């Protein structure tokens, strides 16, 4: 029996009818036989919709985790991190595959965290998996596979505390020794890494179209964080490019015998490190070394951030203790500004350091 727009009675209970934020018509019990109380419940649901909220009682599909993973990977395919997401999602499906999404709980997920810790997995590795789980449930909410309450539950699972990141870098003498032990094919790659801070994948994927010798720039169009960046070329890097024979049948700066993109240099790099007497040193540590050389030469941290392509300044601050003038310059400028008779803001401007990349690495670190 109709009682008004959006409210009707079944037996002794009033039922409600309204559209959610997606336009889907929701029919649900008000839980009361009191007409005025039912009207208040209906008004609250309509207000939630107008505020952009979805009804907590929204009926969602009965979807398993494996089905969510399949849909998620279709959606993530254009992304740069797709390969790693495929790898991690397969492991997650092995663990949770047939479990319905509505059966997930904080206890279930925290138990999985403990399983991974007991298996000796690092906190950073576990956190990457849980970041993926949380994002998968976020998309599941968008796709009406879970309700808002389930999404809030998953977000309650806290990430593990990670130890400080690795910061291994070379001394100038070690850098010179490493370059001397590199094969003819590896030497220009290592020298470029030390003089630019580029990642291994960025170097091996470098094309001649990315190298602008006229303006002295290397243009990275597809960096790890998805943003473009330009790296100025110093004289050492210019000499590296000058010494590479450019092949007409390949666009790559570093290519194999067939002109394809150069493959991994991991084994050759390990061999060179062993010959140079360097232990526990990885190719990515060349990037740390480049940043450390710049910091120790007094280069401003914002300039280092731009060269390395860090997304946030927090990633660059781990090199701040290597910069001898980083804090000293700040307090000297402060003292001069406070004792000056002129405009203090002008003094601060005058004390700012003009930063640039060193023309070359510290003495002894050349190709």
C-alpha positions in Angstrom: 0.0 0.0 0.0 1.5 3.3 -1.1 2.2 5.8 1.6 4.1 8.5 -0.3 6.9 8.9 -2.8 9.8 6.6 -1.8 8.0 4.9 1.1 5.5 2.1 1.2 4.3 -0.6 3.6 4.7 -4.3 3.6 2.8 -6.0 6.4 3.6 -3.9 9.5 7.0 -2.5 8.3 7.6 0.5 6.1 10.0 0.0 3.1 12.0 2.6 1.3 12.8 3.3 -2.3 15.5 5.7 -3.5 18.4 6.0 -6.0 22.0 5.8 -4.9 24.9 7.9 -6.3 25.2 5.5 -9.3 21.5 5.9 -10.2 20.7 2.3 -9.0 17.3 2.0 -7.3 17.6 0.7 -3.8 14.7 -1.0 -2.0 15.2 -1.7 1.7 13.3 -2.0 4.9 13.2 0.9 7.2 13.1 -1.5 10.2 10.2 0.3 11.7 6.4 0.4 11.6 6.3 4.0 12.6 5.7 6.2 9.5 7.5 9.3 10.9 10.5 7.3 11.9 10.6 5.6 8.5 10.5 9.1 6.9 13.5 10.1 8.9 15.5 7.1 7.8 14.6 7.8 4.1 15.6 11.5 4.6 19.0 10.3 6.0 19.7 8.0 3.0 18.8 10.7 0.5 21.1 13.1 2.3 23.9 10.6 2.1 23.3 10.3 -1.6 23.4 14.0 -2.1 26.7 14.1 -0.1 28.2 11.6 -2.6 27.9 8.6 -0.2 26.7 5.2 -1.2 24.2 3.4 1.0 25.8 1.0 3.4 23.2 -1.5 2.7 23.9 -1.6 -1.1 23.7 -5.1 -2.4 27.0 -6.0 -4.0 27.9 -8.9 -6.2 29.3 -12.1 -4.7 32.8 -11.9 -6.1 35.8 -14.0 -5.3 39.3 -12.5 -4.8 40.5 -14.3 -8.0 37.7 -12.6 -10.0 38.7 -9.3 -8.6 42.4 -9.9 -9.5 41.4 -10.8 -13.1 39.4 -7.5 -13.5 42.1 -5.5 -11.8 44.9 -6.7 -14.1 42.8 -5.8 -17.1 42.4 -2.3 -15.7 46.1 -2.1 -14.8 47.6 -3.3 -18.1 48.5 0.1 -19.5 50.5 1.0 -16.3 54.3 0.9 -16.1 54.0 -1.2 -12.9 51.9 -3.8 -14.6 54.5 -6.5 -14.6 55.2 -6.3 -10.9 51.4 -6.2 -10.2 51.0 -9.4 -12.2 53.7 -11.1 -10.2 52.3 -10.1 -6.8 48.7 -10.7 -7.8 49.5 -14.3 -8.7 50.9 -14.8 -5.2 47.8 -13.2 -3.7 45.5 -15.4 -5.7 47.3 -18.5 -4.5 46.5 -17.4 -1.0 43.1 -15.9 -1.3 41.8 -17.0 -4.7 38.4 -18.6 -3.9 37.6 -16.5 -0.8 34.7 -14.2 -1.4 35.5 -10.5 -0.9 32.7 -10.2 1.7 34.6 -12.8 3.8 37.7 -10.7 4.2 38.5 -9.3 7.6 41.2 -7.5 9.6 42.0 -10.8 11.3 42.5 -12.6 8.0 44.8 -9.9 6.5 46.8 -9.4 9.6 47.3 -13.2 9.8 48.7 -13.1 6.3 51.1 -10.4 7.4 52.3 -12.6 10.2 52.7 -15.6 7.8 55.0 -13.5 5.5 57.0 -12.3 8.4 57.5 -15.8 9.7 58.6 -16.8 6.2 61.4 -14.2 6.5 60.0 -11.7 4.1 61.2 -8.1 4.5 58.8 -5.4 5.8 59.1 -3.5 2.5 58.2 -6.5 0.5 55.1 -7.2 2.7 54.1 -3.6 2.5 54.2 -3.6 -1.3 51.8 -6.5 -1.3 49.4 -4.9 1.1 49.5 -1.6 -0.9 48.3 -3.7 -3.8 45.6 -5.4 -1.8 44.3 -2.1 -0.6 44.2 -0.6 -4.0 42.5 -3.7 -5.4 39.7 -3.3 -2.8 39.5 0.4 -3.6 38.8 -0.5 -7.3 36.4 -3.2 -6.1 34.5 -0.5 -4.3 34.4 1.6 -7.5 33.1 -1.5 -9.4 30.4 -2.3 -6.8 32.1 -5.5 -5.8 32.3 -4.5 -2.1 30.5 -1.9 0.0 32.0 1.0 1.8 32.2 -0.8 5.1 34.4 -3.5 3.6 36.7 -0.9 2.1 37.0 0.8 5.5 37.8 -2.5 7.1 40.7 -3.2 4.7 42.1 0.2 5.2 42.3 -0.5 9.0 45.2 -3.0 8.3 48.3 -1.0 9.2 51.5 -1.2 7.2 54.6 -2.5 8.8 57.4 -0.2 9.9 60.3 -0.4 7.5 64.0 0.0 8.4 65.9 2.9 6.9 66.6 2.6 3.2 70.0 1.3 2.0 72.5 4.0 1.3 75.7 2.5 -0.1 78.0 4.8 -2.1 81.5 4.8 -3.4 84.4 7.0 -2.6 86.0 8.7 -5.6 89.0 6.2 -5.4 86.6 3.2 -5.4 84.7 4.7 -8.3 87.9 5.0 -10.3 88.9 1.5 -9.4 85.5 0.1 -10.5 85.6 1.9 -13.9 89.1 0.5 -14.5 87.8 -3.1 -13.9 84.8 -2.8 -16.2 84.7 -4.4 -19.6 84.8 -2.2 -22.7 81.1 -2.7 -23.1 80.3 -2.0 -19.4 82.6 1.0 -18.8 80.6 3.7 -20.6 77.4 2.5 -18.9 78.9 2.7 -15.4 80.5 6.0 -16.2 77.2 7.4 -17.3 75.5 6.1 -14.2 78.1 7.8 -11.9 77.9 11.1 -13.8 74.1 11.3 -14.2 72.4 9.4 -11.4 70.3 7.5 -14.1 68.8 4.1 -13.3 70.1 1.1 -15.1 66.8 0.7 -17.1 66.9 4.3 -18.1 70.5 3.9 -19.4 69.9 0.7 -21.3 66.7 2.1 -22.8 68.4 5.3 -23.9 68.0 6.2 -27.6 70.0 8.7 -29.6 66.9 10.7 -29.9 67.0 11.2 -26.1 70.5 12.7 -26.3 70.7 16.4 -27.1 74.4 17.2 -27.4 73.7 20.6 -28.8 71.9 21.8 -25.7 73.8 19.4 -23.4 70.8 17.4 -22.1 69.6 13.8 -21.7 65.9 13.7 -22.0 64.2 10.9 -20.0 60.7 10.5 -21.3 59.6 7.5 -19.3 61.1 7.5 -15.8 60.1 5.2 -13.0 57.6 7.7 -11.5 56.1 8.4 -14.9 57.3 12.0 -15.3 59.7 13.4 -17.8 63.0 14.9 -16.7 66.1 16.5 -18.3 69.6 15.7 -17.1 72.4 18.2 -18.0 75.5 16.6 -19.6 78.9 17.2 -18.1 82.2 16.9 -20.0 82.7 13.3 -18.9 79.3 12.2 -20.2 79.9 14.1 -23.4 83.2 12.2 -23.9 81.3 8.9 -23.3 78.9 9.6 -26.1 81.7 10.8 -28.4 83.4 7.4 -27.9 80.4 5.3 -28.8 80.1 4.2 -32.4 76.6 5.0 -33.5 74.9 2.2 -35.5 72.7 3.1 -38.4 70.5 0.0 -37.9 69.6 0.8 -34.3 68.1 3.7 -32.3 69.6 2.6 -29.0 72.8 4.1 -27.6 73.7 0.7 -25.9 72.6 -2.2 -28.1 73.5 -5.8 -28.6 75.0 -7.4 -31.8 71.7 -7.4 -33.6 71.0 -3.7 -32.8 68.3 -4.5 -30.1 68.2 -2.8 -26.7 71.1 -4.0 -24.5 70.2 -6.8 -22.1 70.9 -6.9 -18.4 74.5 -6.0 -17.3 74.1 -7.7 -13.9 76.6 -10.5 -14.4 79.2 -8.2 -16.0 78.7 -5.7 -13.2 79.1 -8.3 -10.4 82.4 -9.5 -12.1 83.7 -5.9 -12.2 82.9 -5.3 -8.6 84.6 -8.5 -7.6 87.8 -7.5 -9.5 87.6 -4.0 -7.9 87.3 -5.5 -4.4 83.8 -4.0 -3.8 81.5 -6.1 -1.6 77.7 -5.8 -1.2 77.5 -3.2 -4.0 74.7 -3.1 -6.6 74.2 -1.2 -9.8 71.6 1.0 -8.2 74.2 2.1 -5.7 75.8 4.0 -8.5 72.8 6.3 -8.4 73.4 6.8 -4.6 77.0 7.5 -5.4 76.2 10.2 -7.9 73.8 11.9 -5.5 76.4 11.6 -2.7 79.1 13.2 -4.9 76.8 16.1 -5.7 75.9 16.6 -2.0 79.5 16.5 -0.9 80.3 19.1 -3.6 77.8 21.4 -2.1 75.1 21.1 -4.7 71.7 22.2 -3.4 69.3 19.4 -2.4 66.5 20.7 -4.7 68.9 20.5 -7.7 69.8 16.9 -6.7 66.1 16.1 -6.5 65.6 17.3 -10.0 68.6 15.4 -11.4 67.5 12.1 -9.8 63.8 12.7 -10.6 62.6 12.1 -7.1 58.9 12.6 -6.6 59.3 14.3 -3.2 62.1 16.1 -1.4 61.9 13.6 1.4 63.5 11.0 -0.9 66.5 13.4 -1.4 66.9 14.4 2.2 68.7 11.2 3.0 71.7 12.8 1.3 71.5 16.0 3.4 74.1 14.8 6.0 76.7 14.6 3.2 76.2 18.3 2.3 78.8 20.2 4.5 77.1 23.6 3.9 73.4 22.5 3.8 72.5 23.8 7.3 75.6 26.0 7.9 74.6 28.2 4.9 71.1 28.6 6.2 72.1 29.8 9.7 74.8 32.1 8.3 72.2 33.7 6.0 69.9 34.1 9.1 72.6 35.8 11.1 73.5 38.2 8.4 69.8 39.1 7.8 69.1 39.8 11.5 72.2 42.0 11.9 71.7 43.9 8.6 70.2 47.4 8.6 68.6 46.8 5.3 65.6 44.7 4.3 66.1 41.2 5.8 64.3 39.5 2.9 66.8 41.0 0.5 69.6 39.5 2.6 68.1 36.1 2.4 67.7 36.4 -1.3 71.3 37.4 -1.6 72.5 34.4 0.4 70.7 31.8 -1.7 73.0 29.4 -3.4 73.0 29.1 -7.1 73.3 25.4 -7.7 74.4 23.4 -10.7 75.7 19.9 -11.5 79.5 19.8 -11.1 81.3 19.9 -14.4 82.6 16.4 -13.6 82.9 14.0 -10.7 85.4 14.6 -7.9 89.0 14.2 -8.8 89.9 10.8 -10.0 86.4 9.8 -11.2 86.5 10.1 -14.9 85.9 7.7 -17.8 
